Amino acid sequence: MKTMVEKRARKIGLVAFLMTMLFFASSSSRAQTSATEVRGLVRDTTGGVLPGADVTLTRLATGTISRAVTNEAGLYVFPLIEPGEYRVHVEMPGFRSHTVTGVVVQFQQRARVDINLEIGDLTDAVEIVGGLRVLETDEASVGGNIESDRIVELPLVSRNVGQLAVLIPGVTFGGRMGATTGEGGASPGGTAVALVARGQHEITQNVTLDGVQAQESRNNSMTLMPSLDAVEEFRVQTAAYSAEFGLGGGAQVQIAMKSGTNAFHGSIYNFTQNDALNAEDYFLNFELAPGEEPQPGSEFRQNHFGGFLSGPVILPGYDGRNRTFWSFNYEGRRRTTENIETAWYPSDAMRRGDFSELLNPVDPNTGQAVRAPIAIFDYLTGEPFPGNIIPQERLNPGAQNLLQYIPQRDFTQADPLDFTNRQAIPTTMTQNAFFVRVDHHFSEKDRVFARVAWDTQEQDEPEFNPNFGFTHFNEPLNLATQWVHIFSPTILNEFRFGMQRSIEDRVFRRDLEDFDQDGLGIGLWRVALADNRPLVGRENSIPAMTGLGFGFGDGGNTFGINLFRTLQVSNHLSIVRARHSFKTGFEFRHDLHNYQGSNVTRGRLGFSDLQSGHGFASLLLGYPDLAETPEGLPLMEPRTKHWSVYFLDNWALHPKVTANLGVRYDGIGYPVAANGAYRMVDFQHTFTDPDGNEIPTLFPGAVGEAAAVPLMEPDRRFLMPRVGLVYRPADKWVLRAGGGWYASVATGFTYLALGFMPPYSGNRSFQAVQDVAQQIPVTVGGETFMLSTRRTQPGSRLLELGDHLFPGPDEASVSPENLISIQPDRKGSNHWTWSFDVQRELPLETNLTVGYVGSKTSNLVDSVDNFNQAEPSTDPNFQDRRPYQFFHDPLRPETPVLPLGNVRFLDSGGNAFYHGLSVSLNKRYSGGLAYGLAYTWSKAHGEGSGGANAAAHFQDPRDRRASRALQEFDRTHITMINVVYELPFMRTATGLMGGLLGGWQINGALAFRSGFPMTITQPNHLNTGIATRAVQFVPDRVADPRLDNPSRELWYDPSAFQRTTCLIPDAPDLCRYGNAGRGVLRGPSQKNLDLSLSKNFRLPIGSEQTRLQLRVEAFNVLNTPYFGNPQGIGFQSADTIVPDAPRMGEIRSLAAPMRRMQLGVKLTW
């Protein structure tokens, strides 16, 4: 905490300095990019082209002027301009001058304004109103724009500009946006932009803010949230984009911030949400225990407030109108929420070792069994404890010490294992964001801009157990500069420099220097592979414990204060020659990570029913069935360089045909750890053991700077063609086709696991080996159940809770190490895509587009967490059956052969496919009306998820095609409808009637989305040596689990599945992988309507544009529950084959909140 405060103070000083420097250094207006331009053809009335005509382009908001002369083909082009409203004026001797006003140019649009000159005197002027360029007449890229009016008027629950991306066909929220509403996922919730587009995972997206990189290189998501009032326009390209865009093959997200104009403009606002206005959670008082009082609604308080100011720079002696402009934005957010959660905790009797209630689970009102009985047994002998009571002398002292951290029950239910506690979990969030921009035009030939954006985010992340939880801090900063120089009307150059940087910290509640973990009696925990050193500082706390029936421990993943920084330099040269618009450029990025973290910081203990009959009883006895040593918090310092060059030609083949031709080379780099902390187990360069066997070896065989070498060979394949063709058969018709090859940069998190290796860190594991001991018939409520007990296998190692887990050198030759590997010849993720669409201009400036996009992705980046998994077998000694049982570490020559446990393989071998048909109808805001419809019918399927270091969940790592299925983000049908409508009556009326009846506006967004694919899993009882948490093991599917009329009470048929297991001696035929596959079911669909009603008051203050707006917004206004996925299958004993757990297939959670209200007030001028 202290460190973050100190750093925050330094950051405030830095930003103040940068703001001052930016002001005096100046800059350009709005985000110029080569894709934002006005072009056209000048002809006479007979259709002949007119070279040599003078063309003047004037931006109305700033008065800035650009000039061009038509070339020999009669073509003129104004590249690198700002979005906004323009006037085009054309003069040529012998012809009447021609002026087109009201030309509205969207961000990243190539707007076409063709002009026919009439013979006559120059003074005999012709003036027409141009309006919005509706059709994409010169570019084949697939995507869409969201203009400023829609950005500020549509109801957005988190006021996150990224939430608007789903209005574009083929785009859905990624996991770091919560996947459903766009407000969850990353911490703090609602502060990320992470988009899935046309079958491409969110980690392949590329986000720019004012033309420079704005996403964090560790996960490729944008966490710096620009204020809606400061955003000029928002564009997402989803397929077939030009060679100018790369280093990311997914969504190309471009955000343009507002710059100043010749007039002073501004806004101040406050948006408030309060639980007093919200609907009750569907499950809040869903099932009250006897005598339990109804719970009040969850607390929710949020205030979103700020302001935006802009104008010309006017100082004593200097008038910056038409030359120098500034803009400033501040936005703050304060949020307090409470989520109602339930949990099961053991009774006082259970804490004393008395589990008799589990042996006779009968409802006292009916006399019927409420669940199968559970026998608590002695793991050493397999004998059940008399009366299901553990003798006091058998209770483990370390387990007794942990009871103080386990909450007491609040109530009991008939089922002794049903939830016993329900409470509201509060979460607080504080956010402050700043944005400063200065633009300067030195002349018509030179203009520059500079901008700084800075955000501070702090969110408390509590857990149900008040002893645990953490506070998360994040401070993203983004800098952007640009210089545009015009050498001549046909040669322009654009230079950019940018920096994206984030500082992040996570502070756990039990990160105490004096916390004595070893003194709890749960084992002397050490970083076993780092000279057996003790845990220090924030590493030292209670390890994560699983399988108890409730969450416990401070979690496995944590980190120290981390720095993620990307520097970007790029240059783009545009040349117009005859019918060709050439563009060439380069880009260089340098990614720096200083990361201190791990996945199993404090170690992990797993308990199960196999050691006692119930996981909590196993804890009391002190018998874990698996354990992992702590990895500590090793420091990693990866550095990565990427560079790109490209060339493109927009070639006007014919007045009605334009070809977009291009080629791009991406030199995608792989990280090198500056401190030499990256190592891997290498299966290609092996070591010959004393018996002549080739075994894998750790690489590099050095430490420190000598180990700062690449682990992988660069992938030099990516010389990528891009092709597009646009045909205009008539004024209101456009046919477009495009395609190309695209590559993606792997995220920094893809490689961070390579730092969890010896000698700096590392992980050893233990997994218990047991046999079936007894079969015991028990009758409850007139029903007979067959229970089984188990015992530790004779001769196998028995780990007890108080043991020092792998105490050091004596165990080095017998305790397997879990290691990380990556392909030395690793390939970068890439895909080919192709598209075709037809556009038609309709009345009211409406664009109708019908199109298709397809793609084939290769080298999906995944993490195969069970690479060294043993095959299913009735033999519980899985270590002897691993594909690789030993390895060599050159740093430990005294022990040339070491036992190898599991291997996490950072893979790039998956494939994926996407096919999507879409229909869109869009009208940009004009005349008080904007509307849009986007429908997509698609299928995304493949092997793995493409989620970088996220587990690919290959059940069988040697048969990955068996895991080919729908991608986790696939949604078959998506329909999005949006409207912004200023009611037409009494718009201009004044006086009392105008104030009451005029100025009303209604805005809304309606969503229909299919459910996500859902995988049914089972515990891993296949003796593979892999924990279930690392891999999704699936059962057999013996029937169709889909129901004709699924309901919340029963979403699927659990009896359609059957367990596979190697723990039932009489059923060896079940000892194999299950055949159910991934994604065999779909979760509930989503139907959601968000509405806002606004009243605008025109105030007699300053200009006529001064307006006070009062707004009421309702999210999920119809209060339609969007249910989460149903509960999976379960088994009440290790010997049950047919699923028999209670509430299987029942839905007991929401994927999105019920109706919420937001009140807003805004003053604009």
Secondary structure as the mmCIF struct_conf table of DSSP 4:
data_model
#
loop_
_struct_conf.conf_type_id
_struct_conf.id
_struct_conf.beg_label_comp_id
_struct_conf.beg_label_asym_id
_struct_conf.beg_label_seq_id
_struct_conf.end_label_comp_id
_struct_conf.end_label_asym_id
_struct_conf.end_label_seq_id
HELX_RH_AL_P HELX_RH_AL_P1 LYS A 2 ALA A 25
STRN STRN1 SER A 27 SER A 27
BEND BEND1 SER A 29 ARG A 30
TURN_TY1_P TURN_TY1_P1 SER A 34 ALA A 35
BEND BEND2 THR A 36 THR A 36
STRN STRN2 GLU A 37 ASP A 44
TURN_TY1_P TURN_TY1_P2 THR A 45 THR A 46
BEND BEND3 GLY A 47 GLY A 47
STRN STRN3 VAL A 49 VAL A 49
TURN_TY1_P TURN_TY1_P3 PRO A 51 GLY A 52
STRN STRN4 ASP A 54 ARG A 59
TURN_TY1_P TURN_TY1_P4 LEU A 60 THR A 62
STRN STRN5 ILE A 65 VAL A 69
TURN_TY1_P TURN_TY1_P5 GLU A 72 ALA A 73
BEND BEND4 GLY A 74 GLY A 74
STRN STRN6 LEU A 75 PHE A 78
BEND BEND5 LEU A 80 LEU A 80
BEND BEND6 PRO A 83 PRO A 83
STRN STRN7 GLY A 84 GLU A 91
TURN_TY1_P TURN_TY1_P6 PRO A 93 GLY A 94
STRN STRN8 PHE A 95 PHE A 95
STRN STRN9 HIS A 98 VAL A 105
TURN_TY1_P TURN_TY1_P7 PHE A 107 GLN A 108
STRN STRN10 ARG A 110 ARG A 112
STRN STRN11 ILE A 115 LEU A 117
HELX_LH_PP_P HELX_LH_PP_P1 GLU A 118 GLU A 118
STRN STRN12 ILE A 119 ILE A 119
BEND BEND7 GLY A 120 GLY A 120
TURN_TY1_P TURN_TY1_P8 LEU A 122 THR A 123
BEND BEND8 ASP A 124 ASP A 124
STRN STRN13 VAL A 126 LEU A 132
BEND BEND9 LEU A 135 LEU A 135
BEND BEND10 ASP A 138 ASP A 138
STRN STRN14 VAL A 142 GLU A 147
HELX_RH_AL_P HELX_RH_AL_P2 SER A 148 GLU A 153
BEND BEND11 LEU A 154 LEU A 154
BEND BEND12 VAL A 157 SER A 158
HELX_RH_3T_P HELX_RH_3T_P1 VAL A 161 LEU A 167
BEND BEND13 ILE A 168 ILE A 168
TURN_TY1_P TURN_TY1_P9 PRO A 169 GLY A 170
STRN STRN15 VAL A 171 PHE A 173
HELX_RH_3T_P HELX_RH_3T_P2 GLY A 175 MET A 177
TURN_TY1_P TURN_TY1_P10 GLY A 178 THR A 181
BEND BEND14 GLY A 182 GLU A 183
BEND BEND15 GLY A 185 PRO A 188
TURN_TY1_P TURN_TY1_P11 GLY A 189 GLY A 190
STRN STRN16 VAL A 193 VAL A 193
STRN STRN17 LEU A 195 ALA A 197
TURN_TY1_P TURN_TY1_P12 ARG A 198 GLY A 199
STRN STRN18 GLN A 200 GLN A 200
HELX_RH_3T_P HELX_RH_3T_P3 GLU A 202 THR A 204
STRN STRN19 ASN A 206 LEU A 209
TURN_TY1_P TURN_TY1_P13 ASP A 210 GLY A 211
STRN STRN20 VAL A 212 GLN A 213
BEND BEND16 GLN A 215 GLN A 215
TURN_TY1_P TURN_TY1_P14 SER A 217 ASN A 219
BEND BEND17 ASN A 220 ASN A 220
STRN STRN21 MET A 222 MET A 222
HELX_RH_3T_P HELX_RH_3T_P4 LEU A 228 ALA A 230
STRN STRN22 VAL A 231 ALA A 239
BEND BEND18 ALA A 240 ALA A 240
TURN_TY1_P TURN_TY1_P15 ALA A 243 GLU A 244
BEND BEND19 LEU A 247 LEU A 247
BEND BEND20 GLY A 249 GLY A 250
STRN STRN23 GLN A 252 MET A 257
BEND BEND21 ASN A 262 ALA A 263
STRN STRN24 HIS A 265 ASN A 274
HELX_RH_3T_P HELX_RH_3T_P5 ASP A 275 LEU A 277
BEND BEND22 ASN A 278 ASN A 278
HELX_LH_PP_P HELX_LH_PP_P2 ALA A 279 ASP A 281
TURN_TY1_P TURN_TY1_P16 TYR A 282 ASN A 285
BEND BEND23 PHE A 286 GLU A 287
HELX_LH_PP_P HELX_LH_PP_P3 LEU A 288 ALA A 289
TURN_TY1_P TURN_TY1_P17 PRO A 290 GLY A 291
HELX_LH_PP_P HELX_LH_PP_P4 GLU A 292 GLU A 299
STRN STRN25 PHE A 300 PRO A 312
STRN STRN26 ILE A 314 LEU A 315
TURN_TY1_P TURN_TY1_P18 PRO A 316 GLY A 317
STRN STRN27 TYR A 318 ASP A 319
TURN_TY1_P TURN_TY1_P19 ARG A 321 ARG A 323
STRN STRN28 THR A 324 ALA A 343
HELX_RH_AL_P HELX_RH_AL_P3 ASP A 348 ARG A 351
TURN_TY1_P TURN_TY1_P20 ARG A 352 GLY A 353
STRN STRN29 ASP A 354 ASP A 354
HELX_RH_AL_P HELX_RH_AL_P4 SER A 356 LEU A 359
BEND BEND24 ASN A 360 ASN A 360
STRN STRN30 VAL A 362 VAL A 362
TURN_TY1_P TURN_TY1_P21 PRO A 364 THR A 366
STRN STRN31 ALA A 369 ALA A 369
BEND BEND25 VAL A 370 ARG A 371
STRN STRN32 PHE A 377 PHE A 377
TURN_TY1_P TURN_TY1_P22 TYR A 379 THR A 381
HELX_LH_PP_P HELX_LH_PP_P5 GLU A 383 GLU A 383
STRN STRN33 PRO A 384 PRO A 384
HELX_LH_PP_P HELX_LH_PP_P6 PHE A 385 PHE A 385
HELX_RH_3T_P HELX_RH_3T_P6 PRO A 386 ASN A 388
STRN STRN34 ILE A 389 ILE A 389
HELX_RH_3T_P HELX_RH_3T_P7 GLN A 392 ARG A 394
BEND BEND26 LEU A 395 LEU A 395
HELX_RH_AL_P HELX_RH_AL_P5 PRO A 397 LEU A 402
HELX_RH_3T_P HELX_RH_3T_P8 LEU A 403 TYR A 405
BEND BEND27 ILE A 406 ILE A 406
HELX_LH_PP_P HELX_LH_PP_P7 PRO A 407 ARG A 409
BEND BEND28 ASP A 410 ASP A 410
BEND BEND29 ALA A 414 ASP A 415
TURN_TY1_P TURN_TY1_P23 PRO A 416 LEU A 417
BEND BEND30 ASP A 418 ASP A 418
STRN STRN35 ASN A 421 HIS A 441
BEND BEND31 PHE A 442 LYS A 445
STRN STRN36 ASP A 446 PRO A 462
BEND BEND32 PHE A 464 ASN A 465
TURN_TY1_P TURN_TY1_P24 PRO A 466 ASN A 467
STRN STRN37 GLY A 469 SER A 488
TURN_TY1_P TURN_TY1_P25 PRO A 489 THR A 490
STRN STRN38 ILE A 491 PHE A 508
TURN_TY1_P TURN_TY1_P26 ARG A 509 ARG A 510
TURN_TY1_P TURN_TY1_P27 GLU A 513 ASP A 514
BEND BEND33 GLN A 517 GLN A 517
HELX_RH_3T_P HELX_RH_3T_P9 ASP A 518 LEU A 520
TURN_TY1_P TURN_TY1_P28 GLY A 521 GLY A 521
BEND BEND34 ILE A 522 ILE A 522
STRN STRN39 ARG A 526 VAL A 527
TURN_TY1_P TURN_TY1_P29 ALA A 528 ASN A 532
STRN STRN40 ARG A 533 PRO A 534
HELX_LH_PP_P HELX_LH_PP_P8 LEU A 535 LEU A 535
HELX_RH_3T_P HELX_RH_3T_P10 GLY A 537 GLU A 539
BEND BEND35 SER A 541 SER A 541
HELX_LH_PP_P HELX_LH_PP_P9 ILE A 542 PRO A 543
STRN STRN41 ALA A 544 THR A 546
BEND BEND36 GLY A 547 PHE A 550
STRN STRN42 PHE A 552 PHE A 552
BEND BEND37 GLY A 553 ASP A 554
BEND BEND38 GLY A 556 GLY A 556
STRN STRN43 THR A 558 PHE A 559
BEND BEND39 ILE A 561 ILE A 561
STRN STRN44 ASN A 562 ARG A 577
TURN_TY1_P TURN_TY1_P30 ALA A 578 ARG A 579
STRN STRN45 HIS A 580 SER A 598
BEND BEND40 ASN A 599 VAL A 600
TURN_TY1_P TURN_TY1_P31 THR A 601 ARG A 602
STRN STRN46 ARG A 604 GLY A 606
HELX_RH_3T_P HELX_RH_3T_P11 ASP A 609 GLN A 611
TURN_TY1_P TURN_TY1_P32 SER A 612 SER A 612
BEND BEND41 GLY A 613 HIS A 614
HELX_RH_AL_P HELX_RH_AL_P6 GLY A 615 LEU A 621
TURN_TY1_P TURN_TY1_P33 GLY A 622 GLY A 622
BEND BEND42 ASP A 625 ASP A 625
STRN STRN47 LEU A 626 GLU A 628
STRN STRN48 LEU A 635 MET A 636
STRN STRN49 PRO A 638 HIS A 654
TURN_TY1_P TURN_TY1_P34 PRO A 655 LYS A 656
STRN STRN50 VAL A 657 GLY A 667
STRN STRN51 VAL A 672 ALA A 673
TURN_TY1_P TURN_TY1_P35 ALA A 674 ASN A 675
BEND BEND43 GLY A 676 GLY A 676
STRN STRN52 MET A 680 THR A 688
TURN_TY1_P TURN_TY1_P36 PRO A 690 ASP A 691
BEND BEND44 GLY A 692 GLY A 692
STRN STRN53 GLU A 694 PHE A 699
BEND BEND45 PRO A 700 GLY A 701
HELX_RH_3T_P HELX_RH_3T_P12 GLY A 704 ALA A 707
BEND BEND46 VAL A 709 VAL A 709
BEND BEND47 LEU A 711 MET A 712
STRN STRN54 LEU A 719 ALA A 730
TURN_TY1_P TURN_TY1_P37 ASP A 731 LYS A 732
STRN STRN55 TRP A 733 ALA A 743
HELX_LH_PP_P HELX_LH_PP_P10 VAL A 745 THR A 747
TURN_TY1_P TURN_TY1_P38 GLY A 748 GLY A 748
HELX_RH_AL_P HELX_RH_AL_P7 PHE A 749 LEU A 752
HELX_RH_3T_P HELX_RH_3T_P13 ALA A 753 GLY A 755
BEND BEND48 PHE A 756 PHE A 756
TURN_TY1_P TURN_TY1_P39 PRO A 758 TYR A 760
STRN STRN56 ASN A 763 GLN A 767
STRN STRN57 GLN A 770 VAL A 780
TURN_TY1_P TURN_TY1_P40 GLY A 781 GLY A 782
STRN STRN58 GLU A 783 THR A 792
HELX_LH_PP_P HELX_LH_PP_P11 GLN A 793 GLN A 793
TURN_TY1_P TURN_TY1_P41 PRO A 794 GLY A 795
BEND BEND49 SER A 796 SER A 796
TURN_TY1_P TURN_TY1_P42 LEU A 801 GLY A 802
BEND BEND50 ASP A 803 ASP A 803
BEND BEND51 LEU A 805 PHE A 806
BEND BEND52 GLY A 808 GLY A 808
HELX_RH_3T_P HELX_RH_3T_P14 PRO A 809 GLU A 811
TURN_TY1_P TURN_TY1_P43 ALA A 812 VAL A 814
BEND BEND53 SER A 815 SER A 815
HELX_LH_PP_P HELX_LH_PP_P12 PRO A 816 PRO A 816
STRN STRN59 GLU A 817 ILE A 822
TURN_TY1_P TURN_TY1_P44 PRO A 824 ASP A 825
HELX_LH_PP_P HELX_LH_PP_P13 ARG A 826 SER A 829
STRN STRN60 ASN A 830 LEU A 842
TURN_TY1_P TURN_TY1_P45 PRO A 843 GLU A 845
STRN STRN61 THR A 846 VAL A 864
TURN_TY1_P TURN_TY1_P46 ASP A 865 ASN A 868
HELX_LH_PP_P HELX_LH_PP_P14 GLN A 869 PRO A 872
BEND BEND54 THR A 874 THR A 874
BEND BEND55 PRO A 876 PRO A 876
HELX_RH_3T_P HELX_RH_3T_P15 PHE A 878 ARG A 881
BEND BEND56 ARG A 882 PRO A 883
STRN STRN62 PHE A 886 PHE A 887
STRN STRN63 HIS A 888 HIS A 888
TURN_TY1_P TURN_TY1_P47 PRO A 890 LEU A 891
TURN_TY1_P TURN_TY1_P48 PRO A 893 GLU A 894
BEND BEND57 THR A 895 THR A 895
STRN STRN64 LEU A 898 SER A 926
TURN_TY1_P TURN_TY1_P49 GLY A 927 GLY A 928
STRN STRN65 LEU A 929 GLY A 942
BEND BEND58 GLU A 943 GLY A 944
TURN_TY1_P TURN_TY1_P50 ALA A 948 ASN A 949
BEND BEND59 ALA A 950 ALA A 950
STRN STRN66 ALA A 951 ALA A 951
BEND BEND60 GLN A 955 ASP A 956
TURN_TY1_P TURN_TY1_P51 PRO A 957 ARG A 958
HELX_RH_3T_P HELX_RH_3T_P16 ARG A 960 SER A 963
STRN STRN67 ALA A 965 LEU A 966
TURN_TY1_P TURN_TY1_P52 GLU A 968 PHE A 969
BEND BEND61 THR A 972 THR A 972
STRN STRN68 HIS A 973 GLU A 982
TURN_TY1_P TURN_TY1_P53 PHE A 985 MET A 986
BEND BEND62 ARG A 987 THR A 988
HELX_RH_AL_P HELX_RH_AL_P8 GLY A 991 LEU A 997
BEND BEND63 GLY A 998 GLY A 998
STRN STRN69 TRP A 1000 ARG A 1009
HELX_LH_PP_P HELX_LH_PP_P15 SER A 1010 PHE A 1012
STRN STRN70 PRO A 1013 MET A 1014
BEND BEND64 LEU A 1022 LEU A 1022
BEND BEND65 GLY A 1025 GLY A 1025
HELX_RH_3T_P HELX_RH_3T_P17 THR A 1028 ALA A 1030
BEND BEND66 VAL A 1031 VAL A 1031
STRN STRN71 ASP A 1036 ARG A 1037
BEND BEND67 ALA A 1039 ALA A 1039
STRN STRN72 ARG A 1042 ARG A 1042
BEND BEND68 ASP A 1044 ASN A 1045
BEND BEND69 ARG A 1048 GLU A 1049
BEND BEND70 TRP A 1051 TRP A 1051
STRN STRN73 TYR A 1052 TYR A 1052
HELX_RH_3T_P HELX_RH_3T_P18 PRO A 1054 ALA A 1056
STRN STRN74 PHE A 1057 GLN A 1058
BEND BEND71 CYS A 1062 LEU A 1063
TURN_TY1_P TURN_TY1_P54 PRO A 1065 ASP A 1066
HELX_RH_3T_P HELX_RH_3T_P19 PRO A 1068 LEU A 1070
BEND BEND72 ARG A 1072 ARG A 1072
BEND BEND73 ARG A 1078 GLY A 1079
STRN STRN75 LEU A 1081 ARG A 1082
STRN STRN76 GLN A 1086 ARG A 1098
BEND BEND74 PRO A 1100 SER A 1103
TURN_TY1_P TURN_TY1_P55 GLU A 1104 GLN A 1105
STRN STRN77 ARG A 1107 PHE A 1115
TURN_TY1_P TURN_TY1_P56 ASN A 1116 LEU A 1118
STRN STRN78 TYR A 1122 PHE A 1123
HELX_LH_PP_P HELX_LH_PP_P16 ASN A 1125 GLN A 1127
BEND BEND75 GLN A 1132 SER A 1133
TURN_TY1_P TURN_TY1_P57 ALA A 1134 ASP A 1135
BEND BEND76 VAL A 1138 VAL A 1138
TURN_TY1_P TURN_TY1_P58 PRO A 1142 GLY A 1145
STRN STRN79 LEU A 1150 ALA A 1152
BEND BEND77 MET A 1154 MET A 1154
STRN STRN80 ARG A 1156 THR A 1164
#
